[in-house]
Amino acid sequence: MAVNDRIMRSMKMPVIRLCTMVAMGLPTIALPQTHDHAAHRQHMAAQPADSRLPVRFPEPLRTHTLANMRDHLMALGEIQTALARADFDAAAEIAEKRLGMSSLGLHGAHEVARYMPKAMQDAGTAMHRSASQFAVVAKDASVTGDLKAAVGALARVNQTCVGCHAGFRLE
């Protein structure tokens, strides 16, 4: 009986999450719960304090760039919310206007780029391109209903963000 109790307790949180997602009308893609917090803490303790390349921006541009990155995070959240509602057209519009290639003027990318190392410029361009590519895939999904392709394209956008943040830090 103790084994059954442990199994039931270990299943309780994923089941509660699944029921909540179903009740909210969210897509329910089952993901394994494999994160080992102790191993993560051990891994992080072994890392150097901060090995990212420091990039110096003039203060007004630094503040502006950080605000843009916070808006990028908000846009990603809004895109995920739109995908959860299967509102692919809204997801595409948010992606293109706030993250995609057509958003470069809004962000003052030309002015900021001159302070970035080439690799950081390339990472930023990759993010904007992948967001525009996501917008196309999301538009296609509004016809096909292919959530999997849209989520995969959005994951690529997120990966470009993570890559840049892993390599660079603003000062």
N, C-alpha and C positions, 0 to 999 in steps of 0.2 A: 504494500500500500504506500510506503514512503516513496518508492520510485514513481508511482503514479502521481503523487502529490507534487513531486519535483517537476515532472513533465507538465502537469497542468499549470503550475506557477510559471514555468518558463514560457508557456504558450499564452498566458493571460495578456501580457502587454501587446504582442503582435495582433492578437484577436481583437482586443479593444481598439487598437489603431485601425484595423481593417473595418470593424463595425462603424467607427466614427467616419472613416472615409466614405463608406457606402451610404451612410445617413446623410452626409454632406453632398453626395452626388459626385464625388471625386473619383478619377480613375484609380483602380486598385491593382497596381502592379506589385506582386509579391517580391520583396527583396530580402535576401538572407540577412539576419542580424549577426554579423560576424566581427564587429568591432571589439577588439580587446583593449580596454582602457589601460590596463597595467602595462601592456606591451607598448602602447602609444606613449605613455608617460616616460617609459624607459628610453624609447627611441628619441623623444624630444630632449631628454636630459643629456643625451650623447651628442646633440647637435651644437655647433658653434653658436654663440650668442646671436649673431646676425651676419650672414655671409653675403647678403644681397648687395649689389652695386649701388652705392649712394649716387643720387642724381640731384644736383642743385638747381632749383628754379628760383627766380626772383620771387619774393614773398607774395605779391598779388597773383602771380601765375600759379604758384604752389597752392594757394588757397582756392583759386578757381579750378585747378585740376583735381584737387581732392573733392570739391563739391561735385564735379562732373562724375568722378568715380562713384560717389555715393548715389548719384542719380542713375548711373549704370546698374548698380545693385537694385535700386528700386524698380527700374525697368525690367530687370530679370525676374523679380518677384511678380510684377504685373503680367509679364508674359506667361509665367507658370500658372497664375490664376486664370488667365484667359484659356490656356490649354486645358486646365482642369474643367472648364465649362464647355470645352470643345468649340470655343470661339476662335477658330484659327485665323480668321480675318483680322480680329483685334490684335492677336498675338503678332501677326505679321506687321501690322501698322506700327505698333509700339516698337518692335525691333528695328524697323527701318528708320523711323523718325528719331529715335533716341539713341540707337546704337549703330545703325548701319552706315554705309558710305554717305548717304545723304545727310547724316547728322554732323559731318565734320565741320561745317561752317558754324553750326550752333555751339560747338565745343571750342571754337577758336583753335582748332588743331594746327593750323599753319603757324601761328605765333608760338605755340607751345613746343612744336616739333624741333625748333632750332636749339632748344636746350636739352634735347634727348639724345643719348647715344644712338647710333644707327640700329643696334639690336632692339632697343626700346621702341624706336619708330616702327620697325618691322613688326614687333609684337602688337602695337596699337593698330597698325594697318590690318594685320591678320584678324584682330578682334572685329574691326568694323566690317571687313569683308565677310567674315563668318556670320555676322549678324544679318547682313544683306542676303547671304545664302540661306540662312534660316528663314527669313521673310518669304523667300520664294518657295521653300519646302512647306512652310505653314500655309501659304496660299494654295498650294497643290493639295494639302491635306483638307482644305475646306471643301474640295470636290471629292477626294478619295476617302476621307475619314481616317487616313493613315497616321494615327497618333505616334506610332513607333518611329517613323521617319522624322517627324517634327521634334520629338524628344531627343533623338540622336543628334539632330542638327543643333538644337539648343545646347546639348552637352558640349559640342565642339566650341560654341561661343564661350561657355563657361571655362573650358580648358585653356583658351587663349588668355582669359583674365588671370587664371591661376598661374599660368606660366610666366606672365609678365610680373605679377606680384611676388612670385618666388625668386625672380632674378634681380629686381630693382626696388629701391625705396626712395621716396622723395625726401629731400632735406630742405 
